[in-house]
Amino acid sequence: MISAIRKSGTNTDRKTTTMRVRVRPALKEETEEVFQNLGLTTSEAFNLFLEQVRLHGGLPFPLEIPNYRTAQAMKDIRAGRSLTAAENVDDLWDKLEKE
């Protein structure tokens, strides 16, 4: 079966531009593997992302700045402070209740 695809819009819709993006090599390799498994090129995946940004009027996923308490907890964890080791969830709850 042969079907015709009609492009909407003007000729400028079919023009492209080049964007250069700096990413960590490991991130590039890992994401390219994911895109390949999805049958996409990196350019196609990036275009999908940009279309979603346009459609949502922002990032297509939630992005929030942590409040002060959460940010402080993250700093403490990175510094190895305020950590409680436990054997399992019940052990953790017991230890937290005693604090």
Summary of the structure (lengths in Angstrom):
residues: 99
radius of gyration: 23.2
end to end distance: 70.4
largest distance: 71.4
contacts: 144
relative contact order: 0.05
helix: 55%
strand: 0%
